[in-house]
Amino acid sequence: MAINRGRVFYLFGAGGLSIAAAADSIGSAADPVVLVVEGPLAMTAGAAGANLQGAVYANSVSIDGGTVTGALLSATTVTATGGTVVYDGATLKRLRLTTGTYLRIPGSWRDHP
């Protein structure tokens, strides 16, 4: 992900994303990420030292270890038996300023039959 700084990651498929070890940290305060996970997000107990920093949207979330710093959104359920979720406005502001925006410029989009 280091070569894709400032981008949004869309992880598709029913398998989702599993973070199982402390070495599986994703994002940082300097380079937070936006993750959209089509399937479940699972942070296992083995991920006790892992940190996921940024904004995360997943179909369902299970946190048994590790830390999510920024924002976490789930379409269905959030199950937490361990781990930590920390809202961080500074991380979200950094994302807002670095990921760019999408704006349709008048006259630039046409649907022709």
C-alpha positions as CSV (number, residue, x, y, z in Angstrom):
1,M,0.0,0.0,0.0
2,A,3.0,2.3,0.3
3,I,3.1,2.8,-3.4
4,N,-0.6,3.8,-3.5
5,R,-0.6,6.6,-1.0
6,G,-3.7,8.8,-1.0
7,R,-5.9,6.2,-2.6
8,V,-9.0,4.4,-1.7
9,F,-8.8,0.6,-1.6
10,Y,-11.8,-1.5,-2.5
11,L,-11.5,-5.1,-1.4
12,F,-14.1,-7.2,-3.2
13,G,-15.2,-10.8,-2.6
14,A,-16.9,-12.7,0.2
15,G,-13.5,-13.4,1.9
16,G,-13.1,-9.8,3.1
17,L,-10.0,-8.8,5.1
18,S,-8.4,-10.6,8.0
19,I,-5.7,-9.0,10.1
20,A,-4.1,-11.8,12.1
21,A,-0.7,-10.5,13.3
22,A,0.8,-7.3,14.8
23,A,2.9,-7.0,11.6
24,D,-0.3,-6.6,9.6
25,S,-0.6,-2.9,10.4
26,I,-2.3,-0.8,7.7
27,G,-2.0,2.9,7.3
28,S,-0.3,5.4,9.6
29,A,-0.8,8.9,11.0
30,A,1.1,10.4,8.1
31,D,-0.5,8.1,5.5
32,P,-4.0,7.0,6.6
33,V,-6.0,4.7,4.2
34,V,-9.6,4.4,3.1
35,L,-10.7,0.8,3.0
36,V,-14.0,-0.4,1.6
37,V,-14.3,-4.1,2.3
38,E,-17.1,-5.9,0.5
39,G,-17.0,-8.9,2.9
40,P,-16.2,-9.0,6.6
41,L,-13.3,-7.3,8.4
42,A,-11.8,-9.6,11.1
43,M,-9.0,-8.5,13.5
44,T,-8.1,-11.6,15.4
45,A,-6.6,-11.9,18.9
46,G,-3.2,-12.4,17.3
47,A,-3.3,-8.9,15.9
48,A,-2.9,-7.4,19.4
49,G,-0.3,-4.9,18.2
50,A,-1.7,-4.2,14.8
51,N,-3.0,-0.8,14.0
52,L,-5.4,0.1,11.1
53,Q,-5.4,3.8,10.7
54,G,-7.9,5.6,8.4
55,A,-11.5,5.2,7.5
56,V,-12.9,1.7,7.1
57,Y,-16.2,0.5,5.8
58,A,-17.0,-3.2,5.9
59,N,-20.0,-5.5,5.5
60,S,-19.5,-6.8,9.1
61,V,-16.7,-6.3,11.6
62,S,-15.2,-8.6,14.3
63,I,-12.5,-7.2,16.5
64,D,-10.7,-9.5,18.9
65,G,-7.4,-7.6,19.0
66,G,-5.6,-4.6,17.5
67,T,-6.6,-1.0,17.1
68,V,-8.7,0.9,14.5
69,T,-7.8,4.6,14.6
70,G,-10.0,7.0,12.6
71,A,-13.5,5.8,11.8
72,L,-15.1,2.4,11.5
73,L,-18.4,1.8,9.7
74,S,-20.3,-1.5,9.3
75,A,-23.3,-2.3,7.0
76,T,-24.5,-5.0,9.4
77,T,-22.8,-5.9,12.7
78,V,-19.9,-5.1,14.9
79,T,-18.6,-7.7,17.3
80,A,-15.8,-6.7,19.7
81,T,-14.5,-9.0,22.4
82,G,-11.1,-7.3,22.5
83,G,-9.2,-4.6,20.6
84,T,-9.9,-0.9,20.5
85,V,-11.7,1.5,18.2
86,V,-10.6,5.1,18.5
87,Y,-12.3,8.0,16.7
88,D,-9.6,10.4,15.4
89,G,-10.8,13.5,13.7
90,A,-7.3,14.5,12.7
91,T,-6.9,11.3,10.7
92,L,-10.2,11.9,8.9
93,K,-9.2,15.5,8.2
94,R,-5.9,14.2,6.7
95,L,-7.9,11.8,4.5
96,R,-10.2,14.6,3.4
97,L,-7.2,16.7,2.3
98,T,-5.2,13.9,0.6
99,T,-7.5,11.5,-1.1
100,G,-8.9,14.1,-3.5
101,T,-12.4,14.8,-4.6
102,Y,-14.6,13.8,-7.5
103,L,-16.6,16.6,-9.2
104,R,-18.4,16.4,-12.5
105,I,-17.5,19.5,-14.4
106,P,-20.5,21.0,-16.3
107,G,-20.4,20.1,-19.9
108,S,-17.8,17.4,-19.5
109,W,-20.2,14.5,-19.2
110,R,-22.6,13.5,-21.9
111,D,-24.6,10.3,-22.4
112,H,-25.2,10.0,-26.1
113,P,-27.6,7.4,-27.5
